[in-house]
């Protein structure tokens, strides 16, 4: 026998409190000084220990003894207290905390506010069976809240999802291709910025060197809405079924060109300046003396694009200040605003010429505001570094302080301005909003829309929603893109020049044919039933094979007129009428011995039409009869002009005034109103 007693009469040594050790980087903290078994064995050992001689008589160690049962109860209580103490200690650190409340409280120490939890979402693809009936396709409505379950992986649990809205599905949509590109709208502004153009299809037959004509308006007068571009390169993407057409890139202006353009804009004389100055403005003269004159003097010294951009940025602020001072004078304020816009444009072009710049150093490079300045605690920079005075504060050879500030304090100094800013509280209601009458009734405000919504209850609820969705600034869309491949001579280029005639029908000079084709102005004069007085004139203007609507002018028989006929071709038509003076009666009736009065004569009137059409080679003419038709003739570029036949040989002979033989017409133009017998 060894003589060792295991009955517990000799007791054991106390095992509590145990030593607690926590090495760094652990996922949990050990904080318990003992467990139930350790507490119970320690109390049993102390029953026979020399420190408690009064307890030596308690020699029983069976669990049914009341004293041992009391010790067991205290051991259980110690185990519970140490367990919860350890859990509380773990909740005090971010790495070991497991409760959401503990993490929220820890985040509040640094100003973090966790957002509420968001349910997971995913995209579902439904596949429908084809309708067996030929030519039929029945839409299927997938209701809101339809459940779907994910396929779990190894060690995972299935997740259930519900649809958030109704979905109309068809079997023809089972194999929808993925949208790999999105159509875009080409506008004149976007065309200037784009370097490539994507065209659907690969059989467009566009080659490098072809010219593309972009037509944004089909109107003939909109010449400024057509742009011609030469294709530098073409790339065919057969996988995506598109043709990539390259567009020319505008060359960047040089620094010399930018300085020359700036010099023209700030030149003192308005003769060659693209931006003439308002005259008689002392504000402009003072601005030229204070800002533009120094800029003209320093223009040659701006050798780099960066220097030019920085100088213009500084001067732009001065221009805005001057524009604000001249706000009462619209023409002067507009001059300053235009100058500011030009300075900003030149600044952007100068920035584009800058070489790539290295990244800026972070804010904590030792050059930010020191902590003592941020806290406003004094000017002792030496005592600022962590509350301890340093010995050496002079900069070393590299230019940095020998004892740099603590990064934590530098970060705190950067946070102070934001923390000192008072929070902006939203107004409690509409009545608490700041109301400025100048802004409420200013041009462009919505006071008119508000009054309309109050006065008309039918549009009160939908007015602002419909107004918000209205596209009031829709850009000009691209109408067509034409490929200019063919090179041909213009039609009529080989035709002879068009002759111009003098009044005596002799050729004066030659000129180019008009490009509008054959142009004619038909004039029809309708006489009264007696065939002596013009009653109506009709004008018809024709270009090539098309004619404009007919214009009619009714001639009064009791007064003279001199008026223009509108909308008769590109020229000007003016109609003048003249009433002949009444002839005196040599022997009035009723006098003794007088001869019989002559038979009554018909009162006639002459009418003339003058056409100022530039393509008319000769003045209009007329022919006798109840209805006379005259024409303004302009030959086509491919047809020679007709021969001019002198008037007279083909005219009928003039009837004599007495019972004699017929006489000829006098030289000159035919009479406007020949007698019916002619």
C-alpha positions as CSV (number, residue, x, y, z in Angstrom):
1,X,0.0,0.0,0.0
2,X,1.2,3.5,-0.8
3,X,-0.5,5.1,2.2
4,X,-2.3,7.6,0.1
5,X,-5.9,8.4,1.1
6,X,-8.4,9.3,-1.6
7,X,-11.4,9.7,0.7
8,X,-11.0,13.4,0.9
9,X,-10.3,13.6,4.6
10,X,-7.0,15.3,4.1
11,X,-8.6,17.7,1.6
12,X,-7.2,19.2,-1.6
13,X,-5.7,22.6,-2.4
14,X,-7.9,25.5,-3.4
15,X,-8.3,25.8,-7.2
16,X,-10.0,29.2,-7.4
17,X,-9.6,31.9,-8.5
18,X,-7.9,30.5,-11.7
19,X,-5.4,32.7,-13.6
20,X,-7.0,34.3,-16.8
21,X,-4.7,34.8,-19.8
22,X,-5.9,36.3,-23.2
23,X,-3.4,36.3,-26.0
24,X,-4.0,38.8,-28.8
25,X,-6.1,37.9,-31.9
26,X,-8.5,35.5,-30.2
27,X,-12.1,35.3,-31.2
28,X,-13.4,35.1,-27.6
29,X,-12.3,36.5,-24.2
30,X,-11.6,34.2,-21.3
31,X,-12.9,35.9,-18.2
32,X,-14.1,33.1,-15.8
33,X,-12.2,32.6,-12.5
34,X,-13.7,29.2,-12.0
35,X,-16.3,26.6,-12.9
36,X,-18.8,24.6,-10.8
37,X,-16.3,21.8,-10.2
38,X,-13.5,24.1,-9.3
39,X,-15.6,26.1,-6.9
40,X,-16.9,22.9,-5.2
41,X,-13.5,21.3,-4.8
42,X,-12.0,24.6,-3.4
43,X,-14.7,24.9,-0.7
44,X,-14.3,21.2,0.3
45,X,-10.6,21.7,0.6
46,X,-11.0,24.6,2.9
47,X,-13.2,22.6,5.3
48,X,-10.1,20.8,6.6
49,X,-7.7,23.6,6.1
50,X,-5.7,25.3,8.9
51,X,-7.3,28.7,8.2
52,X,-10.7,27.5,9.4
53,X,-10.1,25.4,12.6
54,X,-13.8,25.6,13.6
55,X,-14.8,23.5,10.6
56,X,-12.5,20.6,11.3
57,X,-15.4,18.7,12.9
58,X,-17.2,18.6,9.6
59,X,-15.7,15.4,8.4
60,X,-18.6,14.1,6.3
61,X,-18.2,14.6,2.5
62,X,-21.3,12.8,1.2
63,X,-23.8,14.9,-1.0
64,X,-26.7,14.2,1.3
65,X,-25.1,16.1,4.2
66,X,-26.8,19.6,4.6
67,X,-23.4,21.3,4.9
68,X,-22.1,19.7,1.7
69,X,-25.5,20.6,0.0
70,X,-25.0,24.2,1.0
71,X,-21.5,24.3,-0.5
72,X,-22.8,22.7,-3.7
73,X,-25.4,25.5,-4.0
74,X,-22.8,28.2,-3.7
75,X,-20.7,26.4,-6.4
76,X,-23.6,26.5,-8.8
77,X,-24.1,30.2,-8.0
78,X,-20.4,30.9,-8.7
79,X,-20.6,29.1,-12.0
80,X,-23.6,31.2,-13.2
81,X,-22.0,34.5,-12.1
82,X,-18.7,33.8,-13.9
83,X,-20.5,32.6,-17.0
84,X,-22.5,35.8,-17.5
85,X,-19.5,38.0,-16.5
86,X,-17.5,36.4,-19.3
87,X,-20.3,37.0,-21.8
88,X,-20.6,40.6,-20.7
89,X,-16.9,41.1,-21.2
90,X,-17.1,39.6,-24.7
91,X,-19.9,42.0,-25.7
92,X,-17.7,45.0,-24.9
93,X,-15.4,44.5,-27.9
94,X,-16.2,44.6,-31.6
95,X,-14.4,41.4,-32.5
96,X,-16.0,39.2,-29.8
97,X,-19.5,40.8,-29.6
98,X,-22.4,38.7,-30.9
99,X,-25.5,40.7,-29.9
100,X,-26.9,43.3,-32.3
101,X,-27.5,45.7,-29.4
102,X,-23.9,45.5,-28.4
103,X,-22.7,46.2,-32.0
104,X,-25.1,49.1,-32.3
105,X,-23.8,50.7,-29.1
106,X,-20.2,50.2,-30.2
107,X,-21.0,51.8,-33.5
108,X,-22.4,54.9,-31.8
109,X,-19.1,55.6,-30.2
110,X,-17.8,56.6,-33.6
111,X,-21.0,58.0,-35.0
112,X,-22.1,54.9,-36.9
113,X,-25.9,54.3,-37.4
114,X,-26.7,50.9,-38.9
115,X,-29.4,50.8,-41.6
116,X,-32.3,48.5,-41.2
117,X,-32.1,45.1,-42.7
118,X,-33.1,44.6,-46.3
119,X,-34.5,41.3,-47.6
120,X,-32.5,39.5,-50.3
121,X,-33.8,39.7,-53.8
122,X,-33.0,37.8,-57.0
123,X,-34.2,37.6,-60.7
124,X,-36.5,34.7,-61.7
125,X,-36.8,33.3,-65.2
126,X,-40.1,31.5,-66.0
127,X,-40.4,28.9,-68.8
128,X,-43.9,28.2,-70.2
129,X,-45.1,25.3,-72.3
130,X,-46.2,26.0,-75.8
131,X,-49.8,26.1,-76.6
132,X,-50.7,22.9,-78.5
133,X,-53.3,24.8,-80.6
134,X,-51.8,26.0,-83.8
135,X,-51.7,29.8,-84.2
136,X,-52.7,30.4,-80.6
137,X,-50.7,32.0,-77.8
138,X,-52.4,32.3,-74.5
139,X,-50.9,34.8,-72.1
140,X,-50.3,33.5,-68.6
141,X,-50.6,35.8,-65.5
142,X,-48.1,35.0,-62.8
143,X,-49.7,36.6,-59.6
144,X,-48.0,38.7,-57.1
145,X,-46.6,36.6,-54.2
146,X,-45.8,33.5,-56.2
147,X,-43.3,31.5,-54.2
148,X,-40.0,30.1,-55.6
149,X,-37.4,28.1,-53.7
150,X,-33.7,28.1,-54.3
151,X,-31.6,24.9,-54.8
152,X,-29.4,24.7,-51.8
153,X,-25.7,23.8,-52.1
154,X,-23.8,21.5,-49.8
155,X,-24.3,22.6,-46.2
156,X,-26.9,25.3,-47.1
157,X,-30.6,25.6,-46.6
158,X,-33.1,26.4,-49.3
159,X,-34.3,30.0,-49.4
160,X,-37.8,31.0,-50.4
161,X,-38.6,34.0,-52.6
162,X,-41.9,35.7,-53.5
163,X,-42.6,37.8,-56.6
164,X,-43.1,41.5,-55.8
165,X,-45.5,42.3,-58.7
166,X,-47.7,40.6,-61.3
167,X,-46.0,39.3,-64.5
168,X,-47.6,38.5,-67.8
169,X,-45.7,35.7,-69.5
170,X,-45.9,34.0,-73.0
171,X,-44.3,30.9,-74.3
172,X,-42.7,32.9,-77.2
173,X,-40.7,34.8,-74.6
174,X,-39.0,31.7,-73.3
175,X,-35.8,32.3,-75.3
176,X,-35.5,36.1,-75.4
177,X,-32.0,37.1,-76.3
178,X,-30.0,39.2,-73.9
179,X,-30.0,42.9,-74.8
180,X,-26.4,43.5,-75.6
181,X,-26.7,47.1,-76.9
182,X,-29.1,50.0,-76.5
183,X,-30.1,52.4,-79.2
184,X,-29.2,56.0,-78.7
185,X,-30.3,59.3,-80.2
186,X,-27.8,61.2,-82.3
187,X,-28.1,65.0,-82.0
188,X,-25.9,67.7,-83.5
189,X,-24.1,68.2,-80.1
190,X,-23.5,64.5,-79.6
191,X,-22.3,64.1,-83.2
192,X,-19.5,66.6,-82.4
193,X,-18.4,64.6,-79.4
194,X,-18.6,61.0,-80.7
195,X,-15.7,59.2,-82.2
196,X,-17.6,56.2,-83.5
197,X,-21.0,55.5,-84.8
198,X,-22.7,52.0,-84.5
199,X,-25.0,51.1,-87.4
200,X,-27.1,47.9,-87.4
201,X,-26.1,45.3,-89.9
202,X,-22.9,44.3,-91.6
203,X,-23.8,44.8,-95.3
204,X,-23.8,48.6,-95.3
205,X,-20.8,48.7,-97.7
206,X,-19.3,51.8,-96.0
207,X,-15.6,52.2,-96.7
208,X,-12.9,54.4,-95.4
209,X,-12.9,57.7,-97.3
210,X,-16.6,57.7,-97.9
211,X,-18.4,60.9,-96.9
212,X,-21.5,60.7,-94.6
213,X,-24.1,63.4,-94.8
214,X,-26.1,63.7,-91.5
215,X,-29.5,65.3,-92.1
216,X,-31.2,66.5,-89.0
217,X,-34.0,68.4,-90.9
218,X,-35.6,67.7,-94.2
219,X,-36.4,71.3,-94.9
220,X,-34.5,72.9,-97.8
221,X,-33.8,76.1,-95.8
222,X,-32.2,74.3,-92.8
223,X,-28.7,74.2,-94.3
224,X,-27.2,74.5,-90.8
225,X,-28.7,71.2,-89.8
226,X,-26.7,69.1,-92.3
227,X,-23.2,68.0,-91.5
228,X,-20.7,66.2,-93.8
229,X,-18.1,63.9,-92.2
230,X,-15.4,61.8,-93.8
231,X,-15.1,58.2,-92.6
232,X,-11.5,57.5,-91.3
233,X,-12.0,53.8,-90.6
234,X,-14.6,51.1,-90.5
235,X,-14.8,48.0,-88.3
236,X,-17.3,45.2,-88.8
237,X,-18.5,43.4,-85.6
238,X,-20.2,40.2,-87.0
239,X,-20.7,38.8,-83.5
240,X,-23.0,41.7,-82.6
241,X,-24.2,42.3,-86.2
242,X,-23.2,45.9,-86.2
243,X,-20.8,48.1,-88.3
244,X,-18.6,50.5,-86.3
245,X,-18.1,53.6,-88.4
246,X,-15.3,56.0,-87.3
247,X,-15.9,59.7,-87.2
248,X,-13.1,62.3,-87.6
249,X,-11.8,63.8,-84.3
250,X,-11.2,67.5,-84.2
251,X,-7.6,68.3,-83.5
252,X,-6.7,69.9,-80.2
253,X,-5.8,73.6,-80.5
254,X,-2.2,74.4,-79.7
255,X,-1.2,76.7,-76.8
256,X,-0.1,79.4,-79.3
257,X,-3.5,79.3,-80.9
258,X,-5.3,79.6,-77.5
259,X,-3.2,82.6,-76.6
260,X,-3.9,84.2,-80.0
261,X,-7.6,83.7,-79.6
262,X,-7.5,85.1,-76.1
263,X,-5.6,88.1,-77.3
264,X,-8.3,88.8,-79.9
265,X,-11.0,88.6,-77.3
266,X,-9.3,91.0,-74.8
267,X,-7.9,93.4,-77.4
268,X,-8.5,97.1,-76.5
269,X,-9.7,98.1,-80.0
270,X,-13.1,96.9,-81.2
271,X,-12.0,96.8,-84.8
272,X,-10.8,93.2,-85.0
273,X,-12.3,91.9,-81.7
274,X,-14.9,89.2,-82.1
275,X,-16.6,90.6,-78.9
276,X,-17.0,94.3,-79.3
277,X,-17.3,96.3,-76.1
278,X,-20.2,98.5,-75.1
279,X,-19.3,102.1,-75.6
280,X,-19.5,104.8,-72.9
281,X,-19.4,102.3,-69.9
282,X,-17.1,103.3,-67.1
283,X,-17.6,99.8,-65.6
284,X,-16.1,98.2,-68.7
285,X,-13.3,100.8,-68.8
286,X,-12.4,100.1,-65.2
287,X,-12.6,96.3,-65.8
288,X,-10.2,96.7,-68.7
289,X,-7.8,98.7,-66.6
290,X,-7.9,96.3,-63.6
291,X,-8.2,92.9,-65.3
292,X,-7.8,92.8,-69.0
293,X,-4.8,95.1,-69.3
294,X,-2.7,93.0,-66.8
295,X,-3.8,89.9,-68.7
296,X,-2.6,91.3,-72.0
297,X,0.7,92.2,-70.4
298,X,1.2,88.7,-68.9
299,X,-0.1,86.8,-72.0
300,X,3.4,86.2,-73.4
301,X,4.6,85.0,-70.0
302,X,2.0,82.1,-69.9
303,X,4.3,79.5,-71.4
304,X,2.4,76.4,-70.2
305,X,-1.2,75.3,-70.5
306,X,-1.4,74.9,-66.7
307,X,-0.4,78.5,-66.2
308,X,-2.9,79.7,-68.8
309,X,-5.7,77.7,-67.2
310,X,-5.0,78.9,-63.7
311,X,-4.8,82.5,-64.8
312,X,-8.1,82.3,-66.6
313,X,-9.8,80.6,-63.6
314,X,-8.7,83.6,-61.4
315,X,-9.9,86.1,-64.0
316,X,-13.3,84.3,-64.4
317,X,-14.1,85.1,-60.8
318,X,-13.5,88.8,-61.5
319,X,-15.7,88.7,-64.6
320,X,-18.6,87.2,-62.6
321,X,-18.2,89.9,-60.0
322,X,-18.3,92.6,-62.7
323,X,-21.4,90.9,-64.3
324,X,-23.1,91.0,-60.9
325,X,-22.4,94.8,-60.6
326,X,-23.7,95.4,-64.1
327,X,-26.9,93.4,-63.5
328,X,-29.0,96.6,-63.9
329,X,-27.7,97.1,-67.4
330,X,-28.6,94.2,-69.6
331,X,-26.3,94.9,-72.5
332,X,-23.2,95.4,-70.3
333,X,-24.1,92.3,-68.1
334,X,-24.5,90.2,-71.3
335,X,-21.1,91.4,-72.5
336,X,-19.5,90.2,-69.2
337,X,-21.4,86.9,-69.3
338,X,-20.3,86.2,-72.8
339,X,-16.7,87.0,-71.9
340,X,-16.9,84.6,-68.9
341,X,-18.3,81.8,-71.0
342,X,-15.3,82.3,-73.5
343,X,-12.8,82.2,-70.6
344,X,-14.4,79.0,-69.3
345,X,-14.2,77.5,-72.8
346,X,-10.5,78.4,-73.2
347,X,-9.8,77.0,-69.7
348,X,-11.3,73.6,-70.7
349,X,-9.2,73.6,-73.9
350,X,-6.1,74.5,-71.9
351,X,-6.8,71.7,-69.4
352,X,-7.0,69.2,-72.3
353,X,-3.4,70.2,-73.3
354,X,-2.0,69.5,-69.8
355,X,0.2,66.4,-69.4
356,X,-1.0,63.7,-67.0
357,X,-0.6,65.0,-63.4
358,X,0.6,62.8,-60.5
359,X,-2.0,62.0,-57.9
360,X,-2.3,64.5,-55.1
361,X,-0.9,63.5,-51.7
362,X,-3.5,62.5,-49.0
363,X,-4.8,65.1,-46.6
364,X,-2.7,63.8,-43.7
365,X,0.7,64.8,-45.2
366,X,1.7,67.0,-42.3
367,X,0.6,70.2,-44.1
368,X,-3.0,70.4,-43.0
369,X,-4.3,72.5,-40.2
370,X,-2.6,71.6,-36.9
371,X,-4.6,70.4,-34.0
372,X,-4.0,73.4,-31.8
373,X,-5.3,75.6,-34.5
374,X,-8.3,73.5,-35.1
375,X,-9.1,73.3,-31.4
376,X,-8.3,77.0,-30.9
377,X,-6.4,76.2,-27.8
378,X,-3.4,78.5,-28.4
379,X,-0.4,78.9,-30.6
380,X,2.0,76.4,-28.9
381,X,2.7,74.0,-31.7
382,X,5.3,72.3,-29.7
383,X,2.9,71.0,-27.0
384,X,0.4,69.8,-29.5
385,X,2.0,66.4,-30.3
386,X,0.1,64.1,-28.0
387,X,0.2,66.5,-25.1
388,X,4.0,66.2,-24.7
389,X,6.6,68.9,-25.4
390,X,9.1,67.8,-28.0
391,X,12.7,68.9,-28.1
392,X,13.4,69.4,-31.8
393,X,10.8,71.1,-34.0
394,X,13.0,72.5,-36.8
395,X,12.6,71.0,-40.2
396,X,15.2,68.5,-41.3
397,X,17.1,68.3,-44.6
398,X,14.0,66.9,-46.4
399,X,11.9,69.9,-45.4
400,X,9.7,67.9,-43.0
401,X,9.4,68.5,-39.3
402,X,11.7,66.4,-37.2
403,X,8.9,65.4,-34.9
404,X,5.7,65.1,-37.1
405,X,2.4,65.3,-35.4
406,X,0.5,62.2,-34.4
407,X,-1.8,61.1,-37.3
408,X,-4.7,60.6,-35.0
409,X,-4.5,64.2,-33.9
410,X,-4.2,65.4,-37.5
411,X,-7.3,63.4,-38.4
412,X,-9.2,65.0,-35.5
413,X,-8.2,68.4,-36.7
414,X,-9.7,67.7,-40.1
415,X,-13.0,66.5,-38.5
416,X,-13.5,69.6,-36.3
417,X,-15.0,71.9,-39.0
418,X,-17.6,69.4,-40.0
419,X,-18.5,68.6,-36.3
420,X,-18.8,72.3,-35.5
421,X,-21.4,72.8,-38.3
422,X,-24.9,73.2,-36.9
423,X,-27.3,70.6,-38.2
424,X,-29.9,71.8,-40.7
425,X,-33.4,71.1,-39.5
426,X,-36.1,70.8,-42.1
427,X,-39.1,73.1,-41.6
428,X,-42.1,71.7,-39.7
429,X,-44.5,72.5,-42.5
430,X,-45.2,74.5,-45.5
431,X,-46.0,77.6,-43.4
432,X,-42.6,77.6,-41.9
433,X,-40.8,77.8,-45.2
434,X,-38.8,81.0,-46.0
435,X,-40.8,83.0,-48.5
436,X,-39.1,85.6,-50.7
437,X,-41.6,87.7,-52.8
438,X,-38.8,88.4,-55.3
439,X,-38.3,84.7,-56.0
440,X,-42.0,83.8,-55.8
441,X,-43.0,86.3,-58.5
442,X,-39.8,86.2,-60.5
443,X,-39.9,85.2,-64.2
444,X,-39.8,81.4,-64.6
445,X,-41.4,80.6,-61.2
446,X,-44.4,78.3,-60.9
447,X,-46.7,80.9,-59.5
448,X,-48.8,80.7,-62.7
449,X,-49.1,76.9,-62.5
450,X,-50.2,77.2,-58.8
451,X,-52.9,79.7,-59.7
452,X,-54.1,77.5,-62.5
453,X,-54.3,74.5,-60.2
454,X,-56.3,76.5,-57.7
455,X,-58.7,78.1,-60.2
456,X,-59.3,74.9,-62.3
457,X,-60.2,71.9,-60.2
458,X,-60.1,69.6,-63.2
459,X,-56.3,69.8,-63.6
460,X,-55.4,70.3,-59.9
461,X,-54.3,66.7,-59.2
462,X,-52.5,65.8,-62.5
463,X,-51.0,69.1,-63.5
464,X,-47.6,68.9,-61.9
465,X,-47.2,65.1,-62.6
466,X,-48.0,65.7,-66.3
467,X,-45.8,68.8,-66.4
468,X,-42.9,66.9,-64.9
469,X,-43.0,64.2,-67.6
470,X,-43.3,66.6,-70.5
471,X,-40.1,66.8,-72.6
472,X,-39.9,70.5,-73.4
473,X,-36.3,70.5,-74.6
474,X,-36.4,67.5,-77.0
475,X,-33.2,67.6,-79.1
476,X,-33.4,67.6,-82.9
477,X,-33.4,63.9,-83.9
478,X,-31.4,62.5,-86.8
479,X,-33.6,62.1,-89.9
480,X,-31.3,60.3,-92.3
481,X,-27.6,59.4,-92.9
482,X,-26.6,59.4,-96.6
483,X,-23.4,58.0,-98.0
484,X,-22.0,60.3,-100.7
485,X,-20.1,57.9,-103.0
486,X,-20.9,59.0,-106.6
487,X,-19.0,61.9,-108.2
488,X,-20.7,63.5,-111.2
489,X,-20.9,66.7,-113.1
490,X,-23.9,68.9,-112.3
491,X,-26.7,68.8,-114.7
492,X,-26.5,71.4,-117.4
493,X,-22.8,72.2,-116.9
494,X,-22.0,71.8,-120.6
495,X,-25.0,74.0,-121.8
496,X,-24.2,77.4,-123.4
497,X,-24.5,80.5,-121.3
498,X,-27.9,82.2,-121.0
499,X,-28.1,85.5,-123.1
500,X,-29.4,88.7,-121.7
501,X,-31.2,91.1,-124.1
502,X,-31.4,94.8,-124.3
503,X,-34.6,96.8,-125.0
504,X,-34.0,96.6,-128.7
505,X,-33.8,92.8,-128.6
506,X,-30.0,92.8,-128.9
507,X,-27.8,90.5,-126.8
508,X,-26.3,92.5,-124.0
509,X,-24.3,89.8,-122.1
510,X,-24.3,86.1,-121.0
511,X,-24.8,84.7,-117.6
512,X,-25.3,81.3,-115.9
513,X,-28.6,79.6,-116.1
514,X,-30.7,79.5,-112.9
515,X,-30.7,76.2,-111.1
516,X,-34.4,76.2,-110.5
517,X,-35.2,75.0,-114.0
518,X,-37.7,76.6,-116.5
519,X,-39.7,79.4,-114.9
520,X,-42.7,81.1,-116.4
521,X,-45.3,83.6,-115.4
522,X,-48.5,83.3,-117.4
523,X,-50.7,86.4,-117.4
524,X,-54.3,86.2,-118.8
525,X,-56.3,89.5,-119.3
526,X,-60.0,89.0,-119.6
527,X,-62.1,91.8,-121.2
528,X,-65.7,92.7,-120.8
529,X,-68.4,91.5,-123.2
530,X,-67.7,94.4,-125.5
531,X,-64.1,93.5,-125.7
532,X,-62.9,97.1,-124.9
533,X,-62.3,97.3,-121.2
534,X,-60.1,94.8,-119.2
535,X,-62.2,93.3,-116.4
536,X,-59.9,90.7,-114.8
537,X,-56.2,89.6,-114.8
538,X,-55.0,86.1,-113.9
539,X,-51.4,85.2,-112.9
540,X,-50.0,81.7,-112.8
541,X,-46.3,81.1,-111.8
542,X,-44.7,77.8,-112.9
543,X,-41.4,76.2,-112.1
544,X,-40.3,73.2,-114.2
545,X,-43.4,70.9,-114.2
546,X,-45.1,72.3,-111.2
547,X,-47.3,75.5,-110.9
548,X,-48.4,77.6,-108.0
549,X,-52.1,78.4,-107.3
550,X,-53.7,81.0,-109.7
551,X,-54.0,84.6,-108.5
552,X,-56.8,86.7,-109.8
553,X,-57.3,90.4,-109.7
554,X,-60.5,92.1,-110.5
555,X,-60.2,95.5,-112.2
556,X,-62.7,98.2,-111.2
557,X,-64.1,100.1,-114.2
558,X,-64.6,103.4,-112.4
559,X,-61.2,104.1,-110.8
560,X,-57.5,103.7,-111.4
561,X,-55.4,101.2,-109.4
562,X,-51.7,100.7,-108.6
563,X,-51.3,97.7,-106.4
564,X,-49.1,94.6,-105.9
565,X,-50.2,91.1,-106.3
566,X,-48.8,88.9,-103.5
567,X,-47.6,85.3,-103.6
568,X,-46.8,85.2,-107.3
569,X,-43.5,83.5,-107.6
570,X,-40.2,84.7,-106.1
571,X,-40.5,88.1,-107.9
572,X,-42.9,91.0,-107.5
573,X,-46.0,91.7,-109.7
574,X,-47.5,95.1,-109.8
575,X,-50.6,96.1,-111.7
576,X,-51.4,99.7,-112.8
577,X,-54.5,100.9,-114.7
578,X,-55.1,104.3,-116.2
579,X,-58.4,105.8,-117.3
580,X,-58.2,108.0,-120.5
581,X,-59.2,111.7,-120.1
582,X,-62.6,112.6,-121.4
583,X,-62.4,114.3,-124.9
584,X,-63.9,117.8,-125.1
585,X,-67.0,118.4,-127.1
586,X,-66.2,121.0,-129.8
587,X,-69.9,121.7,-130.6
588,X,-72.2,120.9,-127.7
589,X,-75.7,120.1,-128.5
590,X,-78.4,122.7,-128.2
591,X,-76.4,125.6,-129.6
592,X,-78.0,127.3,-132.7
593,X,-76.3,126.4,-135.9
594,X,-74.3,123.6,-134.4
595,X,-73.7,120.3,-136.0
596,X,-75.2,117.0,-134.8
597,X,-73.3,115.5,-131.9
598,X,-71.1,112.6,-132.8
599,X,-72.2,109.0,-131.8
600,X,-71.4,108.0,-128.2
601,X,-68.0,106.5,-127.7
602,X,-67.0,103.7,-125.4
603,X,-64.8,104.7,-122.5
604,X,-61.7,102.5,-122.6
605,X,-58.8,102.0,-120.2
606,X,-55.3,100.7,-120.5
607,X,-53.8,98.1,-118.1
608,X,-50.2,97.1,-117.7
609,X,-48.6,94.4,-115.7
610,X,-45.0,94.6,-114.6
611,X,-43.0,91.6,-113.4
612,X,-39.8,92.0,-111.5
613,X,-38.8,88.4,-111.7
614,X,-35.0,88.2,-112.3
615,X,-35.4,85.2,-114.6
616,X,-37.7,87.0,-117.0
617,X,-35.8,87.9,-120.2
618,X,-38.3,90.5,-121.6
619,X,-41.4,92.4,-120.5
620,X,-44.8,90.9,-120.9
621,X,-46.8,91.5,-124.0
622,X,-50.4,91.4,-125.0
623,X,-52.4,90.5,-128.1
624,X,-55.7,91.9,-129.2
625,X,-59.0,90.2,-128.7
626,X,-61.4,89.5,-125.9
627,X,-58.9,87.5,-124.0
628,X,-55.1,88.1,-124.2
629,X,-52.5,85.8,-122.8
630,X,-48.9,86.9,-122.2
631,X,-46.0,84.9,-120.8
632,X,-42.8,85.3,-119.0
633,X,-40.4,82.7,-120.6
634,X,-37.2,81.3,-119.1
635,X,-35.6,78.5,-121.0
636,X,-34.2,75.4,-119.4
637,X,-30.5,74.9,-119.1
638,X,-30.5,72.3,-122.0
639,X,-32.8,74.1,-124.5
640,X,-31.6,77.1,-126.6
641,X,-33.7,80.2,-126.3
642,X,-36.3,80.9,-129.1
643,X,-35.6,83.4,-131.7
644,X,-37.1,86.9,-131.1
645,X,-39.4,87.9,-133.9
646,X,-39.9,91.7,-134.2
647,X,-43.4,92.8,-133.6
648,X,-45.2,94.1,-136.6
649,X,-44.8,91.8,-139.7
650,X,-47.4,89.3,-138.4
651,X,-49.8,91.8,-136.9
652,X,-53.1,92.6,-138.8
653,X,-53.2,96.0,-140.6
654,X,-54.5,99.0,-138.8
655,X,-57.9,100.2,-139.8
656,X,-58.1,103.8,-140.9
657,X,-59.9,106.4,-139.0
658,X,-61.8,107.6,-142.1
659,X,-63.1,105.9,-145.1
660,X,-59.7,105.2,-146.6
661,X,-57.4,102.3,-147.0
662,X,-56.0,100.5,-143.9
663,X,-52.8,102.0,-142.5
664,X,-50.0,100.4,-140.6
665,X,-49.4,100.5,-136.8
666,X,-46.9,103.1,-135.6
667,X,-43.5,102.0,-134.5
668,X,-43.2,100.9,-130.9
669,X,-45.3,98.6,-128.7
670,X,-48.8,97.7,-129.7
671,X,-51.7,99.5,-128.1
672,X,-53.1,98.2,-124.8
673,X,-56.7,98.4,-126.0
674,X,-57.0,97.9,-129.7
675,X,-60.4,98.3,-131.3
676,X,-62.5,95.2,-131.8
677,X,-62.1,95.5,-135.6
678,X,-58.4,95.0,-135.2
